[in-house]
């Protein structure tokens, strides 16, 4: 018989807050049990044949296609039937879960059913933030751990729901969420590894860049913001969970636990935090579509309101100048990392709210408008490639493709970030800055590049931050466009 916490039977709730509190009760009880038994196991005690705790689930059942408001992009199920999902980390997702439950109640008037699922919580996902338990055990004891506790099951955390490829058996419940609880937990742990910061610090608006110059400027602005006692941002977080609070705010418990890492993580993240989580996270993804896919695969489980790419690109048109901006309204996807998840025949449409915010932000920061604005910014197709040395190909080969696609710029990450935004229903946008023109003899050289980067980075970053200010004013239901939703869409945003 498994060593498990007390079973909590399914119950139906007419109140979203009460339903959420039952989720919290089940999850906290399971995690507490796993941690206690793991401590006993590490100490050498006998914990029985098998230790198990399971995630909470949430379920709704409807008998009609009717809903309260047909204009909504989320918060409703697609038709009659049973819908459910497993849930994790109610401490992190409290506001999100309560909102999703309330929307289901409002749009369908059905009860929210919550109970203990049959999906085990992998023991690795029960570790607290600073736990390093396996390092204290012998190799023999670590091997025995695999027999006594549940391990991550990759079959329970694939992206079939998000990709629209998962097939359901007759009578099987349909999904309420794009991600199961194990899939979310997997990504939360990956985020710590890749970015060097805890998922709790991530904000609902994310900037990606492929150059450290942008990060240096963001750090400078973050520290400057913390010196402003009237700033709406309250904390600036750097890798290692190093926190600096806004001037005038008292320190809080745990502020001193962070420490700068001995070496930077692969894709370091920095966070300008607001109490409502509507602040700005910035991640240096480095170069290449693989990193772009990896980090967006994991940030997607946090359900951000938007992510934007700010980086440098090769200008493909003769009329462009170094320092001009490119606002992407379409993508040529030669990055290949998403070919198995999102077929190339799927279009990646521009999102009006994001496009308008980026264009307005360029105008606001540069103080240009009309024809003068068009002189420094071009809207067009961006091609993304997985070949960093594409310039070395026989020139007629790439040049012909780029011309036929009407591409105006080329980089290695933007199409990946946009395509994963489309795949995971996260609003996306791209604003690039022309740093070289290889087709016209203006190649990137170190001295010229360093001067160019330092000259342009501050303005480009301020444009991205201004765009987020504009997007923050949008209602979430308007920002999360219906054009990102499929035929039989999940209810959760």
C-alpha positions in Angstrom: 0.0 0.0 0.0 1.3 3.4 -1.0 2.5 5.8 1.7 0.2 8.8 0.8 -1.4 11.8 2.4 -5.1 11.6 3.4 -7.3 11.4 0.3 -9.5 14.4 -0.4 -12.6 13.4 -2.4 -13.9 15.5 -5.2 -16.3 18.3 -4.2 -18.3 20.9 -6.1 -18.1 24.6 -5.5 -20.2 27.5 -6.6 -17.6 30.0 -5.5 -14.3 30.4 -7.3 -12.4 31.4 -4.2 -13.6 28.4 -2.3 -12.7 26.1 -5.2 -9.2 27.6 -5.3 -8.7 27.1 -1.5 -9.5 23.4 -2.0 -6.8 23.3 -4.7 -4.4 24.8 -2.3 -5.3 22.4 0.5 -4.8 19.3 -1.7 -1.5 20.6 -3.2 0.0 21.8 0.0 -0.9 18.6 1.8 0.7 16.5 -1.0 3.9 18.6 -1.1 4.2 18.6 2.7 3.9 14.8 2.8 6.5 14.3 0.0 9.0 16.6 1.7 8.6 14.9 5.1 8.9 11.4 3.7 11.9 12.5 1.6 13.7 13.9 4.6 13.0 10.6 6.4 14.4 8.7 3.4 17.6 10.8 3.2 18.1 10.2 7.0 18.1 6.5 6.3 14.6 5.7 7.6 12.2 3.1 6.1 9.4 5.0 4.3 7.6 1.9 3.1 7.4 0.3 -0.4 6.3 3.5 -2.2 5.6 7.2 -1.4 3.1 9.0 -3.5 1.1 12.2 -3.5 -1.0 13.4 -6.4 -1.8 16.8 -7.9 -5.2 18.4 -7.5 -7.6 18.5 -10.5 -10.3 20.9 -11.5 -13.3 19.8 -13.6 -16.4 21.4 -15.2 -19.2 19.8 -17.0 -21.6 21.6 -19.4 -24.6 20.5 -21.5 -24.8 23.4 -23.9 -22.7 25.4 -26.3 -24.1 28.7 -24.9 -21.9 31.1 -23.0 -22.3 34.5 -21.6 -20.3 36.5 -24.2 -19.4 35.3 -27.6 -16.7 38.0 -28.0 -14.5 36.4 -25.4 -11.2 34.8 -26.4 -10.9 32.6 -23.2 -12.8 31.7 -20.1 -15.2 29.3 -21.7 -15.3 25.7 -23.0 -16.1 25.0 -26.7 -19.2 22.8 -26.2 -21.1 20.2 -24.2 -18.9 17.8 -22.3 -16.5 17.2 -19.4 -13.3 19.3 -19.2 -10.5 19.0 -16.6 -6.9 19.6 -15.9 -4.3 19.0 -13.1 -3.0 22.0 -11.2 0.3 22.9 -9.5 1.9 25.7 -7.5 -1.2 27.5 -6.2 1.2 29.9 -4.4 2.5 31.1 -7.7 -0.7 30.9 -9.8 -3.2 32.1 -7.1 -4.5 35.1 -9.0 -4.5 33.2 -12.3 -6.4 30.2 -11.1 -9.0 32.3 -9.3 -9.6 34.3 -12.4 -10.0 31.2 -14.6 -12.4 29.6 -12.1 -14.5 32.9 -11.9 -14.7 33.1 -15.7 -16.0 29.6 -16.0 -18.6 30.3 -13.4 -19.6 33.5 -15.0 -19.8 32.2 -18.5 -21.4 28.8 -17.9 -23.0 29.0 -14.5 -21.7 25.5 -13.7 -20.1 24.2 -10.5 -16.3 23.9 -10.2 -15.3 20.4 -9.1 -12.0 20.0 -7.3 -10.4 16.8 -6.0 -7.3 14.7 -5.8 -6.2 13.4 -9.2 -4.5 10.2 -10.1 -1.5 12.0 -11.5 1.5 11.6 -9.1 3.7 14.5 -8.2 7.3 13.6 -9.2 9.5 13.9 -6.1 11.9 16.2 -7.9 9.1 18.7 -8.3 8.5 18.8 -4.5 12.0 20.2 -3.7 11.9 23.6 -2.1 13.8 26.5 -3.7 17.2 25.8 -2.1 17.0 22.0 -1.6 19.9 20.0 -2.9 19.0 16.7 -1.4 20.4 14.2 -3.8 23.9 15.5 -3.3 23.9 14.3 0.4 23.1 10.7 -0.5 25.2 7.8 -1.6 24.9 6.4 -5.1 23.1 3.3 -3.7 20.6 5.4 -1.8 20.0 7.6 -4.8 19.2 4.5 -6.8 16.8 3.4 -4.2 15.1 6.8 -4.4 13.8 5.8 -7.8 12.0 2.8 -6.4 10.4 4.6 -3.4 9.2 7.8 -5.1 7.5 8.8 -8.4 9.8 10.2 -11.1 8.9 12.6 -13.9 6.8 11.0 -16.6 7.5 12.5 -20.0 4.3 11.0 -21.3 2.4 13.3 -19.0 4.1 16.5 -20.1 4.2 16.7 -23.8 2.8 19.6 -25.9 0.1 17.7 -27.7 -2.6 19.9 -26.3 -0.9 23.1 -27.4 0.0 21.7 -30.7 -3.5 20.5 -31.4 -2.2 16.9 -32.1 -3.4 15.1 -29.0 -6.1 12.6 -29.7 -8.7 11.8 -27.0 -10.5 8.5 -26.5 -14.2 8.4 -26.6 -15.6 9.5 -23.2 -12.3 11.0 -22.1 -12.4 14.5 -20.5 -11.3 17.4 -22.7 -8.5 19.7 -21.5 -9.2 22.9 -19.6 -5.6 24.1 -19.9 -2.8 24.0 -22.5 -0.4 22.5 -19.9 -0.8 19.7 -17.3 0.6 20.2 -13.9 3.7 18.0 -14.5 4.4 20.0 -17.7 4.2 23.3 -15.7 6.5 22.0 -13.0 9.0 20.8 -15.5 9.2 24.3 -17.1 9.4 26.0 -13.7 12.5 24.0 -12.8 14.0 24.6 -16.2 13.5 28.4 -15.8 15.6 28.3 -12.7 18.3 26.5 -14.5 18.4 28.6 -17.7 17.8 32.1 -16.3 19.2 31.9 -12.8 16.1 33.4 -11.2 13.0 31.9 -9.6 9.7 31.7 -11.5 8.1 33.9 -8.8 10.0 36.9 -10.2 8.8 36.6 -13.8 6.5 39.4 -14.9 3.6 39.3 -17.4 5.4 41.3 -20.0 8.7 39.9 -21.4 11.4 41.4 -23.5 13.9 39.1 -25.3 17.2 40.2 -26.7 20.2 38.6 -28.4 22.8 41.1 -27.2 24.3 41.7 -23.8 24.4 45.5 -24.5 20.6 45.6 -24.0 21.0 43.8 -20.7 23.6 46.2 -19.5 21.3 49.1 -20.3 18.3 47.4 -18.6 20.3 46.8 -15.5 21.4 50.5 -15.4 17.7 51.5 -15.9 16.6 49.0 -13.2 19.0 50.5 -10.6 18.0 54.0 -11.6 14.3 53.1 -11.2 15.0 51.7 -7.7 16.4 55.1 -6.7 13.1 56.7 -7.6 10.8 56.5 -4.6 7.8 57.2 -6.7 8.3 54.5 -9.3 5.5 52.0 -9.9 8.2 49.3 -9.8 9.0 48.0 -6.4 11.9 45.5 -6.9 14.7 44.8 -9.3 15.9 41.2 -9.5 19.1 39.9 -11.1 20.4 36.4 -11.6 21.0 34.5 -8.4 17.7 36.1 -7.1 19.6 39.2 -6.0 17.0 41.7 -5.0 17.1 45.4 -4.7 14.0 47.2 -3.4 12.8 50.6 -4.4 14.1 53.5 -2.3 12.0 53.9 0.8 10.6 50.3 1.0 11.5 48.2 4.0 13.4 45.0 3.4 11.4 41.7 3.6 12.2 38.3 4.8 14.3 36.4 2.3 15.7 39.4 0.6 19.2 38.4 1.6 19.0 34.8 0.5 20.0 35.6 -3.1 23.6 35.7 -4.2 25.3 36.5 -7.5 26.1 33.2 -9.3 29.8 32.3 -9.8 29.1 32.1 -13.5 26.2 33.5 -15.5 23.4 31.1 -16.5 22.8 30.3 -20.2 20.0 32.8 -20.6 20.1 35.2 -17.7 16.9 37.0 -16.7 16.3 40.4 -15.0 13.0 41.6 -13.6 11.5 45.0 -13.0 8.7 43.9 -10.6 5.4 45.5 -10.0 3.0 44.2 -7.2 0.4 43.3 -9.9 3.0 41.3 -11.9 2.6 43.7 -14.8 6.2 44.6 -14.7 9.0 43.8 -17.2 11.1 40.7 -17.4 14.1 40.8 -19.8 16.0 37.7 -21.0 19.2 37.6 -22.9 18.6 34.5 -25.1 21.9 34.6 -26.8 22.2 33.7 -30.5 20.2 31.2 -32.4 16.7 29.7 -32.7 17.3 26.8 -30.4 17.7 29.1 -27.4 14.7 31.1 -28.5 12.5 28.0 -28.6 13.9 26.6 -25.3 13.2 29.7 -23.2 9.7 30.4 -24.7 8.7 26.8 -24.2 9.2 27.3 -20.5 8.1 30.9 -20.0 4.8 30.0 -21.8 3.6 28.1 -18.7 3.5 31.4 -16.8 0.9 32.6 -19.2 2.3 36.1 -19.8 0.3 38.8 -21.5 2.9 39.5 -24.2 6.5 38.9 -25.2 8.5 41.1 -27.6 11.8 40.5 -29.4 14.3 43.4 -29.4 17.5 42.7 -31.3 19.7 43.4 -34.2 19.2 42.2 -37.7 20.7 42.3 -41.2 19.0 44.9 -43.4 18.1 43.4 -46.8 17.0 46.5 -48.7 19.4 49.0 -50.2 17.4 52.0 -48.9 17.9 51.0 -45.3 20.5 52.7 -43.1 22.3 51.3 -40.1 20.2 52.1 -37.0 16.9 51.9 -38.9 14.1 49.9 -37.2 12.1 47.0 -38.6 8.7 46.2 -37.3 7.9 42.6 -38.4 4.4 41.9 -39.8 5.3 38.5 -41.2 8.0 35.9 -40.9 9.9 33.5 -43.2 10.6 30.5 -40.9 14.0 29.0 -41.9 14.8 28.4 -38.3 13.6 24.7 -38.4 13.4 24.2 -34.6 9.6 24.2 -34.6 9.0 22.2 -37.8 7.7 19.2 -35.8 5.5 21.3 -33.6 4.1 24.0 -35.9 4.0 23.1 -39.7 5.5 25.6 -42.0 2.2 26.1 -43.8 0.7 27.7 -40.6 0.8 31.5 -41.0 2.0 33.6 -38.1 -0.2 36.7 -38.3 0.6 40.2 -37.0 -1.4 41.1 -33.9 -2.9 44.6 -34.3 -2.7 45.6 -30.6 1.0 44.7 -30.4 1.9 46.3 -33.8 0.2 49.6 -32.9 1.9 49.7 -29.5 5.3 49.1 -31.1 4.8 51.8 -33.8 3.5 54.3 -31.3 6.4 53.5 -29.0 8.9 54.3 -31.8 7.1 57.6 -32.4 7.0 58.5 -28.7 10.7 57.8 -28.1 12.1 59.3 -31.3 9.6 62.1 -31.4 9.0 61.5 -35.1 5.8 61.0 -36.9 4.3 60.6 -40.4 6.8 60.6 -43.2 9.7 61.3 -40.9 8.9 58.2 -38.9 8.9 56.1 -42.1 12.4 57.2 -42.9 13.8 55.3 -39.9 11.2 52.5 -39.5 10.0 50.0 -42.1 7.2 47.4 -41.6 7.8 44.2 -43.4 8.6 40.5 -43.4 11.5 39.2 -41.3 13.3 36.0 -42.2 14.9 33.9 -39.5 17.6 31.4 -40.3 19.4 28.7 -38.3 22.6 29.3 -40.4 24.6 32.0 -38.8 26.9 32.1 -41.8 24.2 32.4 -44.4 26.3 35.1 -46.1 28.8 32.4 -47.2 26.2 30.5 -49.2 26.2 31.1 -53.0 24.7 34.5 -53.1 21.9 33.9 -55.6 20.5 31.2 -53.4 19.4 33.2 -50.3 19.0 36.5 -52.1 16.4 35.0 -54.5 14.4 33.5 -51.6 14.5 36.7 -49.6 13.4 38.8 -52.6 10.5 36.4 -53.4 9.4 36.6 -49.7 9.6 40.4 -49.7 11.8 40.1 -46.6 13.3 43.4 -45.4 15.5 42.0 -42.6 17.1 38.7 -41.4 17.9 37.4 -38.0 18.1 34.1 -36.1 15.5 34.3 -33.4 12.4 36.5 -34.2 10.4 34.0 -36.2 10.9 31.3 -33.5 9.7 33.6 -30.7 6.7 34.7 -32.8 5.8 31.2 -33.8 6.0 29.9 -30.3 3.9 32.8 -29.2 1.3 31.7 -31.8 1.6 28.1 -30.7 1.2 28.8 -27.0 -1.4 31.7 -27.4 1.0 34.3 -26.0 0.7 37.7 -27.8 4.0 38.5 -29.6 5.8 41.1 -31.6 9.2 42.0 -33.0 11.1 45.3 -33.4 14.6 44.9 -34.8 17.4 47.4 -35.5 19.5 47.2 -38.6 23.2 46.6 -37.6 24.6 45.5 -41.0 23.7 45.1 -44.6 25.7 42.0 -45.9 24.0 42.0 -49.3 25.2 45.6 -49.9 28.8 45.3 -48.6 28.2 46.7 -45.1 29.3 43.7 -43.0 29.5 43.7 -39.2 33.0 44.5 -37.9 34.0 44.6 -34.2 34.9 48.2 -33.9 32.0 49.5 -35.9 29.6 47.1 -34.2 30.6 48.2 -30.7 30.2 51.8 -31.5 26.9 51.2 -33.2 25.5 49.1 -30.3 26.3 51.6 -27.6 24.8 54.4 -29.7 21.5 52.6 -30.5 20.8 50.3 -27.6 19.4 52.9 -25.1 16.8 54.2 -27.6 15.8 50.8 -28.8 15.3 49.5 -25.2 13.3 52.5 -24.2 11.1 51.9 -27.2 10.5 48.3 -26.0 9.7 49.5 -22.5 7.4 52.2 -23.8 5.5 49.6 -25.9 5.0 47.5 -22.8 3.5 50.6 -21.0 1.1 50.9 -23.9 0.2 47.2 -23.9 -0.3 47.3 -20.1 -3.2 49.7 -20.7 -5.0 47.1 -22.8 -7.6 44.8 -21.3 -6.2 41.3 -21.0 -9.2 39.9 -22.9 -8.5 42.3 -25.8 -4.7 41.7 -25.8 -5.2 37.9 -25.9 -6.6 37.9 -29.4 -9.2 35.4 -30.6 -7.0 34.9 -33.7 -4.6 32.9 -31.5 -7.4 30.4 -30.5 -8.1 27.2 -32.3 -11.5 25.6 -33.1 -11.8 23.6 -29.8 -9.8 25.8 -27.5 -9.0 25.3 -23.9 -10.8 27.6 -21.4 -7.8 28.8 -19.5 -6.0 31.9 -20.8 
